Amino acid sequence: MRPAPKAKTRKAKLVISKLDPWSVLKMAFLLSVALGIVAVVASIVLWLVLDLTGIFDRLNTLLSDIGGTAGAALDVRQIASLQQVVSFTTILSLVNLVLMTALATLAAVLYNLCASMVGGLGVTLTDD
């Protein structure tokens, strides 16, 4: 018996000549929202881990040792409470949302301008 003949590999050469700015805007917005949610949850988890492991207490002890009596009045949990950390992360996530959405849309417009001059990105797809 002879082995079955191997199928011929097909190749398709395509060019990405245009990106729709509206679809790029929607996709960048949704990815930014997801990234913001991940950042807020990660900051909550990190703060809770630091609190449960006693890092804040050790930091307060270190600051009181360094500062003497002036450092004893300083409490890290008051400066970086969970509510403040979550608020700060949420504000940064909102700024990131606006910036990432705007920059991705601008990048799509710039890509379209460059692609109209040089033809776009060439992509070769193969069927293995």
Long-range contacts (C-beta under 8 A, 24 or more apart in sequence): 9-126, 9-127, 9-128, 10-126, 10-127, 11-124, 11-125, 11-126, 11-127, 12-124, 12-125, 12-126, 13-122, 13-123, 13-124, 13-125, 14-122, 14-123, 14-124, 14-125, 15-119, 15-120, 15-121, 15-122, 15-123, 16-115, 16-120, 16-121, 16-123, 17-115, 17-119, 17-120, 18-112, 18-115, 18-120, 19-108, 19-111, 19-112, 20-108, 21-105, 21-108, 21-109, 21-112, 24-104, 24-105, 24-107, 24-108, 25-101, 25-104, 25-105, 25-108, 27-104, 28-100, 28-101, 28-103, 28-104, 28-105, 29-97, 29-101, 31-100, 32-93, 32-96, 32-97, 32-100, 32-101, 33-97, 35-93, 35-96, 35-100, 36-90, 36-93, 36-94, 36-96, 36-97, 37-93, 39-89, 39-92, 39-93, 39-96, 40-86, 40-89, 40-90, 40-93, 43-85, 43-86, 43-89, 44-82, 44-85, 44-86, 47-80, 47-82, 47-85, 48-82, 51-77, 51-82
